[in-house]
Amino acid sequence: MKHVVIGTAGHVDHGKTWLTRALTGTNTDRLKEERERGITVDIGFAQLTLPNGQRASIIDVPGHEALVKNMIAGATGIDVVLLVVASDEGFMPQTQEHLDILGLLGVERGIIVMTKCDAVEADWADMVEADILDHVEGTFLQDAPVVRVSAVTGEGIDLLKQRITDLVEQLQPRNEDRACRLPVDRSFTIKGFGTVVTGTLVDGTVHVGDEVEVYPQRKLTHIRSLQNHNEAAESMSAGMRVAANLQGVERKEVSRGCIVARPGTLQQADRLLAHVVVSSDSPFDVRNSSRVHFYTGTEELLCRVRLLDADALLPGEDGFAQLVFDRPVTARNHDRFIIRFFSPVVTIGGGTILDIAPGRARRNSEPVLRRLRALNGSREERLLQRVRDAGVRCATAPELEIAENLSPKECATSLSTLCEQGLVQAVGDAYVAADALERLKDDVRAALAEYHERHALERGMGLGALRTRLFSACPERADALVRLLEASGCLVVDGRHARLPEFEATLTPEQLRLHDSVVAAVEAAGFEPLEIDGLVARVGGGKRALAPVLDRMRADGELVSLTPTTTASAKVWRRGLDTFMQMAASGDPVTIAQFRDRIGVSRKFAGLFLDSYDRAGYTRLVGDARVVLRRPED
């Protein structure tokens, strides 16, 4: 079922509360002060049943200039606005300010309601209507219907309900699959139940029993019970007015400005990057380092505006900025906000949060501005930038959903589009940007080329060394990225080594001579392995020239190192292993003396071979004899 929130807006004493009462039968002035003064001081709530049976919540906001911050809190999460203009006074300053705020908050649909039409002549009402239409031209209400009503006589109320119904039927349902979020506009205590918070659920779905987190305190709690306009419910979805009874939370711990949300889904920082718009009728411009009042959701803070692409924004202009707060702000990327001049406190503009980032952004930096333009673009552009930000660390779908406040379906659809366009590639359960992957390929090619030049006779660079050099920032993605690079033809994985596809380890004529000489020398030495110095003396060429040849022969399985300085023929090593296995075939342990006598060498050399069989996992020393752990054919 579609859930809708309707908000009133307009100048003080233009009849918003009387209109709400005429529509719903509910007096939303709940405070004693409101009833005594006859004006709305804080936001009020009522339920409206439309002609088609659809139920909607109405939020009645105060119109007085001094209470605009309460109006902003009430305007959070509304789908349709009723812009109320009294027929006897017409369009007034607070009407304009409310209209500006609604546009900055992203409200797109509404109805212009002319109240008190019973108090004026028709020709006067016609002039007022014409003036109203002039004021709303170029705004989201320029094509909105105008309905004349009287809360006293009931004139036009039924027509207004029908116009509201028509608009509601055009609305797209809110996404109920996003992480739930409830900006708190009121909190109180009920004896025997504890703390209750109310607000408009702007994202997701909540259920009785759900674990939630209270921000900014970061306190975990559970929802004990839920109500919507005094009716109990087991679950509630985005667009509904919610009263939630929180378990184990004191009244003093939660108030207007707090947020109740799914744990770990909101960000907190004392800086954020934003797209800022200065209202065309703002009495002040916004200069670099201006101090302003900042409102988002039901939260109010002070911040300083660091303009990133200008020294000042004049009325009607927009730009990018970093907002620096006196205390951490809690929000999600792409939340809307309002800014008001520090003193006098008047609305001067608003904007959209692009990135909740703790670092200091450089002014007039093209890379910074290019990134912000992407984050201010389409959903696909924003997701692509987030994946680019992750680099080779890659970004998972859940991370992207939280970063961009998307449902799993929304995120998957856009990622699929990006993959089809070749801009993003899947890496296991994560995603990497194509340009980041190309940079990684260049780095891998350069690293392997450098390694091949220095180690021309080796099969390639060890995968462990490659991971350490290029994948230290994302060790959990290293294997998947290597597979992706291999599939793309960037490298070839050969056992535990990686090499360039075109690389082939070849021996020079001198290296071939050394190779053959080493083979002859170690096979002639048999079970009396040679020290490196002795090997050099036999084959010539020197240690430096011989070292890469020996490394290649070890990698190719022609040599076995018994110690760091002692080398034997792999054929001889295997022959000794076969001999040991034959001796142990009866099941009896084999001593070093027995093995020494069988192969006909000294105890020292026999011990070197037996120790190497232990390290290879074939044998184990038990007491003064060895037993078989596994056989070569196992």
C-alpha positions as CSV (number, residue, x, y, z in Angstrom):
1,M,0.0,0.0,0.0
2,K,1.2,3.5,-0.9
3,H,2.0,5.6,2.2
4,V,1.8,9.4,1.8
5,V,2.7,12.4,4.0
6,I,1.0,15.7,3.2
7,G,2.4,18.9,4.7
8,T,0.9,22.4,5.1
9,A,3.1,25.5,4.5
10,G,2.4,29.2,4.5
11,H,2.5,32.5,6.3
12,V,1.5,32.8,10.0
13,D,-2.3,33.0,10.6
14,H,-3.3,32.1,7.1
15,G,-5.4,29.2,8.3
16,K,-3.2,26.1,8.1
17,T,-4.4,24.6,11.3
18,W,-8.0,25.4,10.6
19,L,-7.6,23.8,7.2
20,T,-6.2,20.7,8.7
21,R,-9.1,20.5,11.1
22,A,-11.6,21.0,8.2
23,L,-9.9,18.1,6.3
24,T,-9.5,15.7,9.2
25,G,-11.6,16.8,12.1
26,T,-8.4,16.9,14.3
27,N,-7.1,20.0,16.0
28,T,-3.3,19.7,15.7
29,D,-2.6,22.5,18.2
30,R,-1.7,20.3,21.1
31,L,0.2,22.8,23.2
32,K,-1.4,25.1,25.7
33,E,0.5,28.0,24.3
34,E,-0.8,27.3,20.8
35,R,-4.4,27.3,22.0
36,E,-3.9,30.5,24.0
37,R,-2.1,32.4,21.3
38,G,-4.1,31.0,18.4
39,I,-1.0,30.3,16.3
40,T,0.9,27.0,15.7
41,V,4.2,26.9,17.6
42,D,5.3,23.4,16.9
43,I,4.5,20.8,14.3
44,G,1.2,18.9,14.6
45,F,-0.1,15.7,13.1
46,A,-3.4,14.3,11.9
47,Q,-4.7,11.5,9.6
48,L,-6.7,12.2,6.5
49,T,-9.0,9.6,4.8
50,L,-9.3,10.4,1.1
51,P,-12.4,9.8,-1.1
52,N,-10.8,6.6,-2.6
53,G,-10.2,5.2,0.9
54,Q,-6.5,6.0,0.9
55,R,-5.2,7.2,4.2
56,A,-2.6,9.9,4.4
57,S,-0.8,11.7,7.2
58,I,-1.0,15.5,7.5
59,I,1.8,17.5,9.1
60,D,0.7,21.0,10.1
61,V,3.8,23.3,10.4
62,P,4.1,26.7,12.1
63,G,4.2,29.8,9.9
64,H,5.7,32.4,12.2
65,E,9.2,33.7,11.1
66,A,10.7,32.8,14.4
67,L,9.5,29.2,14.1
68,V,11.0,28.4,10.7
69,K,13.3,25.8,12.2
70,N,10.2,23.9,13.4
71,M,8.7,24.2,9.9
72,I,11.8,22.7,8.4
73,A,11.7,19.7,10.9
74,G,8.0,19.2,9.9
75,A,8.7,19.4,6.2
76,T,11.1,16.5,6.3
77,G,9.7,13.5,4.4
78,I,6.6,15.1,2.9
79,D,5.3,14.0,-0.5
80,V,2.7,16.6,-1.2
81,V,2.5,20.2,0.1
82,L,-0.6,22.3,0.6
83,L,0.7,25.9,0.2
84,V,-1.8,27.9,2.1
85,V,-2.4,31.6,1.2
86,A,-5.1,33.6,2.9
87,S,-7.4,35.3,0.4
88,D,-7.6,38.5,2.5
89,E,-3.8,39.0,2.7
90,G,-2.3,37.2,-0.3
91,F,1.3,36.1,-0.8
92,M,3.4,37.1,2.2
93,P,7.1,36.9,3.1
94,Q,6.8,33.6,5.0
95,T,4.8,32.2,2.1
96,Q,7.9,32.8,-0.1
97,E,10.3,31.5,2.5
98,H,8.3,28.3,2.9
99,L,8.1,27.9,-0.8
100,D,11.9,28.3,-1.2
101,I,12.5,25.8,1.6
102,L,10.1,23.2,0.1
103,G,11.9,23.5,-3.3
104,L,15.3,23.1,-1.7
105,L,14.1,20.1,0.2
106,G,13.1,18.4,-3.1
107,V,9.3,18.5,-2.7
108,E,7.9,18.2,-6.3
109,R,4.1,18.1,-5.9
110,G,1.6,20.3,-4.3
111,I,-1.6,22.3,-4.3
112,I,-2.1,26.0,-3.8
113,V,-4.9,26.5,-1.2
114,M,-6.6,29.9,-0.9
115,T,-8.2,30.0,2.5
116,K,-10.7,32.4,4.0
117,C,-12.4,32.8,0.6
118,D,-15.7,33.5,2.4
119,A,-14.1,36.7,3.8
120,V,-13.5,38.4,0.4
121,E,-15.2,39.3,-2.8
122,A,-14.7,37.1,-5.9
123,D,-12.9,39.8,-7.8
124,W,-10.4,40.3,-4.9
125,A,-9.8,36.6,-4.8
126,D,-9.1,36.6,-8.5
127,M,-6.5,39.3,-8.1
128,V,-4.9,37.4,-5.2
129,E,-4.8,34.2,-7.2
130,A,-3.1,36.0,-10.2
131,D,-0.5,37.4,-7.8
132,I,0.1,33.9,-6.3
133,L,0.6,32.5,-9.8
134,D,3.2,35.2,-10.5
135,H,5.1,34.3,-7.4
136,V,5.1,30.5,-8.0
137,E,6.2,30.8,-11.7
138,G,9.4,28.9,-12.2
139,T,8.9,26.8,-9.1
140,F,7.7,23.3,-8.6
141,L,4.2,24.7,-8.1
142,Q,3.9,26.7,-11.3
143,D,1.4,24.2,-12.8
144,A,-0.2,23.2,-9.4
145,P,-4.0,23.4,-9.1
146,V,-5.5,26.3,-7.1
147,V,-8.4,25.5,-4.8
148,R,-10.4,28.1,-2.9
149,V,-11.7,27.0,0.4
150,S,-13.3,28.2,3.6
151,A,-12.8,26.3,6.8
152,V,-15.7,28.1,8.3
153,T,-18.4,27.3,5.6
154,G,-16.8,24.1,4.3
155,E,-16.6,25.6,0.8
156,G,-14.1,23.8,-1.5
157,I,-13.1,21.2,1.1
158,D,-14.5,18.3,-0.8
159,L,-12.9,19.6,-4.0
160,L,-9.5,19.9,-2.2
161,K,-9.8,16.3,-1.0
162,Q,-10.4,15.2,-4.6
163,R,-7.4,17.2,-5.8
164,I,-5.2,15.6,-3.1
165,T,-6.4,12.2,-4.2
166,D,-5.5,12.9,-7.8
167,L,-2.0,13.9,-6.8
168,V,-1.5,11.0,-4.4
169,E,-2.5,8.5,-7.2
170,Q,0.3,10.0,-9.4
171,L,3.0,9.4,-6.7
172,Q,5.4,6.6,-7.0
173,P,5.5,4.4,-3.9
174,R,8.5,5.0,-1.7
175,N,11.3,2.4,-1.7
176,E,10.6,0.3,1.4
177,D,13.8,-1.9,0.8
178,R,16.3,0.8,1.8
179,A,17.8,0.7,5.3
180,C,15.2,2.1,7.6
181,R,15.6,5.7,9.0
182,L,13.4,7.7,11.3
183,P,14.3,11.3,12.0
184,V,12.9,12.1,15.5
185,D,10.7,15.2,15.7
186,R,9.2,14.4,19.1
187,S,10.0,12.2,22.2
188,F,8.1,11.6,25.4
189,T,7.6,9.1,28.1
190,I,4.5,7.0,28.8
191,K,4.2,5.5,32.3
192,G,4.7,1.8,32.2
193,F,6.0,1.8,28.7
194,G,9.0,4.0,28.6
195,T,10.4,6.3,25.9
196,V,8.4,6.9,22.7
197,V,9.8,8.7,19.7
198,T,7.8,9.9,16.7
199,G,8.7,11.0,13.2
200,T,8.1,10.3,9.5
201,L,9.8,7.1,8.4
202,V,11.7,8.4,5.4
203,D,13.4,5.1,4.3
204,G,12.8,1.4,4.6
205,T,10.6,-0.7,6.9
206,V,10.6,-1.2,10.6
207,H,9.2,-4.2,12.6
208,V,8.4,-4.8,16.2
209,G,11.5,-6.4,17.7
210,D,13.9,-4.9,15.2
211,E,17.3,-3.9,16.6
212,V,17.9,-0.2,15.8
213,E,20.5,2.4,16.6
214,V,19.9,5.8,18.1
215,Y,22.1,8.5,16.5
216,P,24.2,10.5,17.3
217,Q,24.6,8.6,20.6
218,R,25.2,5.3,18.7
219,K,23.0,3.5,21.3
220,L,21.6,0.1,20.3
221,T,18.1,-0.7,21.3
222,H,15.0,-2.7,20.1
223,I,11.6,-1.5,19.0
224,R,9.1,-2.7,21.7
225,S,6.0,-1.5,19.9
226,L,4.8,0.6,17.0
227,Q,1.8,2.9,16.3
228,N,0.5,4.9,13.4
229,H,-2.0,7.6,14.4
230,N,-2.8,5.7,17.7
231,E,-3.3,2.4,15.8
232,A,-0.9,-0.5,16.8
233,A,1.1,-2.1,14.0
234,E,3.6,-4.9,13.7
235,S,5.5,-3.2,10.9
236,M,5.6,0.2,9.2
237,S,7.0,1.4,5.9
238,A,8.5,4.5,4.4
239,G,6.0,7.4,4.2
240,M,4.2,6.6,7.4
241,R,4.0,8.6,10.6
242,V,5.6,6.4,13.3
243,A,5.4,6.3,17.0
244,A,8.1,3.8,18.3
245,N,8.4,2.6,21.8
246,L,12.2,2.1,22.4
247,Q,13.5,-0.5,24.9
248,G,16.0,0.6,27.5
249,V,16.3,4.2,26.2
250,E,15.9,7.1,28.7
251,R,13.8,10.1,27.7
252,K,16.9,12.4,28.2
253,E,18.9,10.3,25.7
254,V,16.7,11.0,22.6
255,S,15.1,14.2,21.4
256,R,14.3,16.1,18.2
257,G,17.3,16.0,15.9
258,C,18.2,12.4,16.8
259,I,17.7,9.6,14.2
260,V,16.6,6.0,14.7
261,A,18.0,3.7,12.0
262,R,19.3,0.3,11.1
263,P,22.6,-0.2,12.9
264,G,25.7,1.0,11.1
265,T,23.8,2.6,8.2
266,L,24.4,6.3,9.0
267,Q,27.6,8.3,8.8
268,Q,28.9,10.8,11.3
269,A,31.6,13.4,10.6
270,D,32.4,17.0,11.3
271,R,32.8,17.8,7.6
272,L,30.8,17.0,4.5
273,L,31.0,17.9,0.9
274,A,27.8,19.4,-0.7
275,H,26.2,21.1,-3.6
276,V,25.0,24.4,-2.3
277,V,22.2,26.5,-3.9
278,V,21.6,30.2,-2.9
279,S,18.0,31.2,-3.2
280,S,17.3,33.8,-5.9
281,D,15.6,36.0,-3.4
282,S,18.1,35.5,-0.6
283,P,18.9,38.9,1.1
284,F,22.5,37.8,1.5
285,D,25.1,36.1,-0.6
286,V,27.3,33.2,0.7
287,R,30.9,34.0,1.0
288,N,33.8,31.6,1.6
289,S,34.1,30.8,5.4
290,S,30.6,32.1,6.1
291,R,29.0,30.9,9.3
292,V,25.5,29.6,8.9
293,H,22.7,27.6,10.6
294,F,22.3,24.1,9.0
295,Y,19.2,22.0,9.0
296,T,18.8,18.4,7.7
297,G,16.0,16.1,8.7
298,T,15.0,17.3,12.2
299,E,18.6,18.2,13.1
300,E,20.0,21.7,13.6
301,L,23.7,22.6,13.7
302,L,26.1,25.5,13.1
303,C,28.7,25.2,10.4
304,R,31.2,27.1,8.3
305,V,30.9,27.1,4.5
306,R,34.2,26.5,2.7
307,L,33.5,27.3,-1.0
308,L,35.5,25.0,-3.3
309,D,34.9,26.6,-6.7
310,A,34.2,30.3,-5.9
311,D,34.9,33.1,-3.4
312,A,31.2,33.9,-3.1
313,L,27.9,32.6,-4.3
314,L,25.4,35.3,-5.1
315,P,21.6,34.9,-4.9
316,G,20.5,32.5,-7.7
317,E,24.0,30.9,-7.9
318,D,25.1,27.4,-6.9
319,G,28.4,25.7,-6.3
320,F,30.3,23.0,-4.4
321,A,31.4,23.5,-0.8
322,Q,32.8,21.7,2.2
323,L,30.7,22.3,5.4
324,V,32.7,22.2,8.6
325,F,30.6,21.7,11.8
326,D,31.0,22.5,15.4
327,R,30.0,18.9,16.3
328,P,29.5,15.8,14.1
329,V,26.5,15.7,11.8
330,T,24.6,12.5,11.2
331,A,23.1,11.9,7.8
332,R,23.2,10.0,4.6
333,N,24.6,11.0,1.3
334,H,22.1,12.8,-0.9
335,D,20.1,14.1,2.0
336,R,18.7,17.6,1.4
337,F,19.5,20.5,3.8
338,I,18.6,24.1,4.4
339,I,21.0,26.9,5.4
340,R,20.0,30.1,7.1
341,F,22.2,33.2,7.6
342,F,24.0,33.3,11.0
343,S,22.5,36.7,12.0
344,P,19.9,37.8,11.3
345,V,18.6,34.3,11.0
346,V,16.9,34.1,7.5
347,T,16.8,31.4,4.9
348,I,19.5,31.9,2.3
349,G,19.6,28.5,0.5
350,G,20.1,24.8,0.8
351,G,21.5,21.9,-1.1
352,T,22.4,18.2,-1.2
353,I,24.9,16.3,0.8
354,L,27.3,14.6,-1.6
355,D,29.9,13.0,0.6
356,I,30.2,12.7,4.4
357,A,34.0,12.9,4.5
358,P,36.3,13.8,7.4
359,G,39.2,15.0,5.3
360,R,39.9,18.6,4.3
361,A,39.1,19.2,0.6
362,R,41.3,21.4,-1.5
363,R,39.8,24.6,-3.0
364,N,39.8,25.2,-6.7
365,S,41.1,21.6,-7.4
366,E,39.8,20.2,-10.6
367,P,40.1,16.5,-9.4
368,V,38.0,17.4,-6.3
369,L,35.4,19.3,-8.4
370,R,35.3,16.6,-11.1
371,R,34.5,14.0,-8.4
372,L,31.8,16.2,-6.9
373,R,30.2,16.7,-10.3
374,A,30.0,12.9,-10.6
375,L,28.5,12.6,-7.1
376,N,25.9,15.2,-8.1
377,G,24.9,13.3,-11.3
378,S,22.7,10.4,-12.1
379,R,22.6,7.2,-10.0
380,E,24.9,5.4,-12.4
381,E,27.4,8.3,-12.3
382,R,27.3,8.4,-8.6
383,L,27.8,4.6,-8.2
384,L,30.7,4.7,-10.8
385,Q,32.4,7.4,-8.7
386,R,32.0,5.3,-5.5
387,V,33.5,2.3,-7.2
388,R,36.4,4.5,-8.5
389,D,36.9,5.8,-5.0
390,A,37.4,2.2,-3.8
391,G,40.2,1.6,-6.4
392,V,41.6,-1.9,-6.4
393,R,40.2,-2.5,-2.9
394,C,36.9,-2.9,-4.8
395,A,33.4,-2.0,-3.5
396,T,30.8,-4.5,-2.5
397,A,27.1,-4.0,-3.2
398,P,26.2,-3.6,0.5
399,E,28.9,-0.8,0.8
400,L,27.5,0.9,-2.3
401,E,23.9,0.6,-1.0
402,I,24.8,2.4,2.2
403,A,27.0,5.0,0.5
404,E,24.3,6.0,-2.0
405,N,21.2,5.2,0.2
406,L,19.9,2.6,-2.3
407,S,17.9,-0.5,-2.0
408,P,19.6,-3.8,-3.1
409,K,17.4,-3.8,-6.2
410,E,18.2,-0.2,-7.2
411,C,21.9,-0.8,-6.7
412,A,21.9,-4.1,-8.6
413,T,20.1,-2.5,-11.6
414,S,22.5,0.4,-11.9
415,L,25.6,-1.9,-11.4
416,S,24.3,-4.1,-14.1
417,T,24.0,-1.1,-16.4
418,L,27.6,-0.1,-15.6
419,C,28.8,-3.6,-16.3
420,E,27.0,-3.7,-19.6
421,Q,28.7,-0.4,-20.5
422,G,32.1,-1.8,-19.7
423,L,32.6,0.9,-17.0
424,V,32.6,-1.5,-14.1
425,Q,33.7,-5.2,-13.7
426,A,32.6,-7.7,-11.2
427,V,35.4,-9.2,-9.0
428,G,33.9,-12.0,-7.0
429,D,31.3,-10.4,-4.8
430,A,32.7,-6.9,-5.4
431,Y,33.2,-4.4,-8.2
432,V,36.1,-2.5,-9.7
433,A,36.1,0.4,-12.1
434,A,37.4,-0.3,-15.6
435,D,39.9,2.6,-15.5
436,A,41.2,1.4,-12.1
437,L,41.6,-2.1,-13.5
438,E,43.5,-0.6,-16.5
439,R,45.8,1.2,-14.1
440,L,46.3,-2.0,-12.2
441,K,47.2,-3.8,-15.4
442,D,49.8,-1.2,-16.2
443,D,51.3,-1.6,-12.7
444,V,51.3,-5.4,-13.0
445,R,53.0,-5.3,-16.4
446,A,55.6,-2.8,-15.1
447,A,56.3,-4.9,-12.0
448,L,56.6,-8.1,-14.0
449,A,58.7,-6.5,-16.7
450,E,61.1,-5.2,-14.0
451,Y,61.2,-8.6,-12.4
452,H,61.9,-10.4,-15.7
453,E,64.7,-8.0,-16.4
454,R,66.4,-8.7,-13.1
455,H,65.6,-12.4,-13.0
456,A,65.6,-13.4,-16.6
457,L,66.0,-17.1,-15.9
458,E,63.2,-17.5,-13.4
459,R,59.8,-18.6,-14.4
460,G,58.3,-15.4,-13.1
461,M,57.5,-13.4,-10.0
462,G,56.2,-15.3,-7.0
463,L,52.5,-14.7,-6.4
464,G,53.2,-13.9,-2.8
465,A,55.7,-11.1,-3.8
466,L,53.2,-9.8,-6.4
467,R,50.4,-9.6,-3.8
468,T,52.7,-7.8,-1.3
469,R,53.8,-5.3,-3.9
470,L,50.5,-4.5,-5.6
471,F,47.6,-5.8,-3.5
472,S,48.5,-4.9,0.1
473,A,45.5,-2.6,0.3
474,C,43.1,-5.4,-0.7
475,P,44.6,-8.8,0.3
476,E,41.1,-10.3,0.4
477,R,40.6,-9.4,-3.3
478,A,44.1,-10.4,-4.5
479,D,43.2,-13.9,-5.7
480,A,40.1,-12.7,-7.5
481,L,41.9,-9.8,-9.2
482,V,44.8,-12.1,-10.3
483,R,42.3,-14.4,-11.9
484,L,40.6,-11.5,-13.6
485,L,44.0,-10.2,-14.9
486,E,44.9,-13.7,-16.1
487,A,41.5,-14.0,-17.9
488,S,42.2,-10.6,-19.6
489,G,45.6,-11.8,-20.9
490,C,47.5,-9.4,-18.7
491,L,49.6,-12.1,-17.1
492,V,50.0,-15.9,-17.0
493,V,49.9,-17.8,-13.7
494,D,52.3,-20.7,-13.8
495,G,52.0,-22.6,-10.5
496,R,53.1,-20.2,-7.8
497,H,54.5,-17.7,-10.2
498,A,53.2,-15.0,-12.5
499,R,54.8,-13.8,-15.7
500,L,54.0,-11.7,-18.7
501,P,52.4,-13.7,-21.6
502,E,55.2,-12.9,-23.9
503,F,58.0,-13.7,-21.5
504,E,60.1,-16.8,-22.0
505,A,63.0,-17.6,-19.8
506,T,65.9,-18.5,-22.1
507,L,69.5,-19.3,-21.4
508,T,72.4,-17.5,-23.1
509,P,75.1,-19.7,-24.7
510,E,77.3,-19.1,-21.6
511,Q,74.4,-19.9,-19.2
512,L,73.7,-23.1,-21.2
513,R,77.3,-24.1,-20.7
514,L,77.1,-23.4,-17.0
515,H,73.8,-25.4,-16.8
516,D,75.2,-28.4,-18.4
517,S,78.4,-28.2,-16.3
518,V,76.3,-28.0,-13.1
519,V,74.2,-31.0,-14.1
520,A,77.4,-33.0,-14.7
521,A,79.0,-31.9,-11.5
522,V,76.1,-32.6,-9.1
523,E,75.3,-36.0,-10.7
524,A,79.0,-36.9,-10.4
525,A,79.0,-35.8,-6.8
526,G,76.1,-38.2,-6.1
527,F,75.2,-38.4,-2.4
528,E,78.1,-36.1,-1.5
529,P,76.4,-32.8,-2.2
530,L,78.5,-29.8,-3.2
531,E,78.9,-26.5,-1.5
532,I,78.4,-23.5,-3.7
533,D,82.1,-22.6,-3.6
534,G,83.0,-26.1,-4.6
535,L,80.5,-26.0,-7.4
536,V,81.9,-22.7,-8.7
537,A,85.4,-24.2,-8.6
538,R,84.2,-27.1,-10.8
539,V,82.2,-25.3,-13.4
540,G,83.8,-21.8,-13.4
541,G,82.0,-18.6,-14.3
542,G,82.0,-17.1,-10.8
543,K,79.2,-16.9,-8.1
544,R,77.4,-13.9,-9.7
545,A,77.1,-15.5,-13.1
546,L,76.2,-18.9,-11.6
547,A,73.5,-17.7,-9.2
548,P,70.6,-17.1,-11.7
549,V,71.4,-20.4,-13.4
550,L,71.1,-22.3,-10.1
551,D,67.9,-20.4,-9.2
552,R,66.4,-21.5,-12.6
553,M,67.5,-25.1,-12.1
554,R,65.9,-25.2,-8.6
555,A,62.7,-23.7,-10.0
556,D,62.7,-26.3,-12.8
557,G,63.2,-29.1,-10.3
558,E,66.7,-30.0,-11.5
559,L,68.4,-29.1,-8.2
560,V,67.5,-29.5,-4.5
561,S,69.0,-27.3,-1.8
562,L,69.9,-29.4,1.2
563,T,71.1,-26.3,3.1
564,P,71.3,-22.6,2.0
565,T,74.8,-23.4,0.7
566,T,74.6,-27.1,-0.2
567,T,73.1,-28.3,-3.5
568,A,72.3,-31.8,-4.8
569,S,71.0,-33.3,-8.0
570,A,67.2,-33.7,-7.9
571,K,67.6,-37.1,-9.5
572,V,70.1,-38.2,-6.8
573,W,67.8,-36.8,-4.1
574,R,64.9,-38.8,-5.4
575,R,67.0,-41.9,-5.7
576,G,67.9,-41.5,-2.0
577,L,64.3,-41.1,-1.1
578,D,63.3,-44.3,-3.0
579,T,66.1,-46.1,-1.1
580,F,64.8,-45.0,2.2
581,M,61.3,-46.1,1.3
582,Q,62.5,-49.5,0.4
583,M,64.4,-49.8,3.7
584,A,61.3,-48.8,5.6
585,A,58.9,-51.1,3.7
586,S,59.0,-53.6,6.5
587,G,57.6,-51.0,8.9
588,D,60.7,-50.8,11.0
589,P,62.2,-47.3,11.7
590,V,65.4,-46.5,9.8
591,T,68.4,-45.0,11.6
592,I,70.9,-42.6,10.1
593,A,73.6,-45.2,10.4
594,Q,71.6,-47.7,8.4
595,F,70.8,-45.2,5.7
596,R,74.5,-44.0,5.6
597,D,75.7,-47.6,5.1
598,R,73.1,-48.2,2.3
599,I,74.0,-45.1,0.2
600,G,77.7,-45.4,1.1
601,V,78.5,-41.9,2.3
602,S,79.5,-40.2,5.6
603,R,77.1,-39.7,8.4
604,K,77.2,-35.9,7.7
605,F,76.0,-36.3,4.1
606,A,73.4,-38.9,5.0
607,G,72.0,-36.6,7.7
608,L,71.6,-33.7,5.1
609,F,69.5,-35.9,2.9
610,L,67.4,-37.3,5.8
611,D,66.8,-33.8,7.2
612,S,65.5,-32.6,3.7
613,Y,63.1,-35.6,3.6
614,D,61.8,-34.5,7.0
615,R,61.2,-30.9,5.7
616,A,59.5,-32.3,2.6
617,G,57.0,-34.2,4.9
618,Y,58.0,-37.7,3.8
619,T,59.7,-38.8,7.1
620,R,59.9,-37.8,10.7
621,L,62.6,-38.4,13.4
622,V,61.3,-40.5,16.3
623,G,64.0,-40.9,18.9
624,D,67.1,-41.9,17.0
625,A,65.3,-43.3,13.9
626,R,62.9,-42.2,11.2
627,V,59.5,-43.4,10.2
628,V,57.5,-42.8,7.0
629,L,54.8,-40.1,7.1
630,R,53.8,-40.4,3.4
631,R,55.2,-42.0,0.3
632,P,56.0,-40.1,-2.9
633,E,53.1,-41.7,-4.8
634,D,50.6,-40.6,-2.1
